[in-house]
C-alpha cells in the first residue's frame, strides 16, 4: 500500500458533502471506495452525499441488515455495502460485489478495513471523530487505478479544505 494520503477536517455536514462531491467527480466505472471508521464517524453521511453528487435521487440508507443496496445514478451505478454484520470474510463472495464491478458499478464499502486485502485497487477513506462534532477524514489509495488520479483528487480536496 502506498504512503501518500491527505487528511482533512470536516466541521459540518456540508464539508463532508463537499469532500464527497470532489471524490464523486473522480469516479469511474468499477472503482472501489473502502470506508473505514468507528460507528457514527461519518461513513453513511459521506455515502449519501456521494450518491447525491452522482445524481442518485433514491433515499440512501445504510445497508446494515441487508448488507448491500444498489442505486442507479445519472452517471454511475453505486453498490453500497455495509460489512459491519459480516461474520466472516468468506461471506464477501456471497454479496455479489465482484459481479457488480463487472457490470461497471462503483463499490462503496463501509467497514472496508475488514476487507482491505480483498481489493488491491481502491480509494480508502478513513473517518475519525475529532474535536466536538468535527471529523478527521484521511484519504489514501492502493493499486494503479488511483495512482494518477490521486494527485488531482488531493489538489481538489485541498482547494476547499478547512484550516
C-alpha positions in Angstrom: 0.0 0.0 0.0 1.2 3.5 -0.8 2.1 6.0 1.9 0.6 9.0 0.2 -2.5 10.4 1.8 -4.3 13.6 2.6 -6.1 14.4 5.9 -8.9 16.9 6.1 -11.1 18.1 8.9 -14.8 18.3 8.2 -16.5 20.5 10.8 -20.0 20.2 9.3 -22.2 18.0 7.1 -21.7 20.5 4.3 -18.0 20.0 4.5 -18.4 16.2 4.4 -20.7 16.7 1.4 -18.1 18.8 -0.3 -15.5 16.1 0.1 -17.9 13.5 -1.3 -18.7 15.7 -4.3 -15.0 16.1 -5.1 -14.5 12.3 -4.8 -17.6 11.7 -7.0 -16.0 13.9 -9.7 -13.1 11.5 -10.0 -15.1 8.2 -10.0 -15.1 5.8 -12.9 -17.0 2.6 -13.6 -15.6 -0.3 -11.4 -13.9 1.9 -8.9 -13.9 0.8 -5.2 -14.2 3.1 -2.2 -13.3 1.4 1.1 -14.7 3.5 4.0 -13.3 2.9 7.5 -14.0 4.3 10.9 -15.9 3.8 14.1 -19.7 3.8 14.5 -21.1 7.3 13.8 -17.8 8.6 12.3 -19.5 9.7 9.0 -19.3 6.7 6.6 -23.0 6.7 5.7 -23.3 10.5 5.7 -20.4 10.6 3.2 -22.1 7.9 1.1 -25.4 9.8 1.0 -23.6 12.9 -0.2 -21.6 10.9 -2.8 -24.7 9.4 -4.2 -26.4 12.8 -4.4 -23.4 14.1 -6.3 -23.7 11.2 -8.7 -27.4 12.2 -9.5 -28.9 9.4 -7.4 -32.4 10.6 -6.2 -33.3 7.5 -4.2 -33.2 7.7 -0.4 -29.7 6.3 0.5 -29.7 4.3 3.7 -27.2 2.2 5.5 -27.4 -1.4 4.3 -26.5 -2.7 7.8 -29.1 -5.5 7.8 -29.4 -6.3 4.1 -25.6 -5.8 3.6 -26.0 -4.4 0.0 -28.0 -1.7 -1.7 -27.8 -0.7 -5.3 -28.5 2.8 -6.6 -28.7 3.9 -10.2 -27.5 7.5 -10.8 -27.4 9.6 -13.9 -23.7 9.0 -14.4 -22.8 5.8 -12.5 -24.4 2.9 -10.6 -23.4 2.6 -6.9 -23.4 -0.6 -5.0 -23.3 0.3 -1.3 -22.3 -2.4 1.1 -22.0 -2.3 4.9 -19.9 -5.1 6.3 -20.5 -4.4 10.0 -22.5 -7.6 10.4 -20.4 -9.7 8.2 -19.4 -12.7 10.3 -16.5 -14.0 8.2 -14.7 -12.6 5.1 -15.8 -15.7 3.2 -19.3 -14.3 3.1 -17.9 -11.4 0.9 -18.2 -13.7 -2.1 -21.9 -14.2 -1.4 -22.6 -10.4 -1.7 -22.0 -10.3 -5.4 -19.6 -7.3 -5.3 -17.3 -8.8 -8.0 -20.3 -9.2 -10.3 -21.4 -5.6 -9.6 -17.9 -4.4 -10.6 -18.0 -6.4 -13.8 -21.3 -4.7 -14.6 -19.5 -1.3 -14.2 -20.8 -0.3 -10.7 -18.8 1.7 -8.3 -18.5 -0.1 -5.0 -18.8 1.8 -1.7 -17.9 -0.5 1.1 -18.5 0.6 4.7 -16.2 -1.1 7.3 -13.8 -1.6 4.4 -11.0 -2.2 6.8 -12.4 -5.7 7.2 -11.7 -6.5 3.5 -8.7 -4.3 2.6 -6.8 -7.4 1.3 -9.8 -8.3 -1.0 -9.3 -5.2 -3.1 -5.9 -4.4 -4.5 -7.1 -1.2 -6.2 -9.2 1.2 -4.1 -9.6 4.6 -2.7 -9.5 4.3 1.1 -11.3 6.9 3.1 -10.9 6.8 6.9 -13.3 8.7 9.2 -12.5 9.5 12.8 -14.1 11.6 15.5 -12.2 14.8 16.1 -13.0 17.8 18.4 -16.7 18.4 19.0 -18.8 17.3 16.0 -15.8 17.5 13.7 -14.5 14.6 11.7 -11.0 13.8 10.5 -11.1 12.4 7.0 -8.0 10.7 5.7 -7.9 9.8 2.0 -5.4 7.3 0.6 -5.2 4.8 -2.2 -3.9 1.4 -3.2 -3.3 0.0 -6.6 -2.6 1.6 -10.0 -6.1 2.7 -10.7 -5.9 5.7 -8.4 -2.2 6.5 -8.7 -2.5 9.2 -11.4 -5.9 10.4 -10.2 -4.9 10.8 -6.6 -2.7 13.9 -7.2 -5.6 15.7 -8.9 -8.0 14.5 -6.2 -5.7 15.8 -3.5 -5.4 19.2 -5.1 -9.1 19.5 -5.5 -9.8 18.4 -1.9 -7.2 20.8 -0.5 -8.6 23.7 -2.6 -11.5 23.9 -0.2 -10.0 22.4 2.9 -10.9 23.6 6.3 -7.9 25.0 8.1 
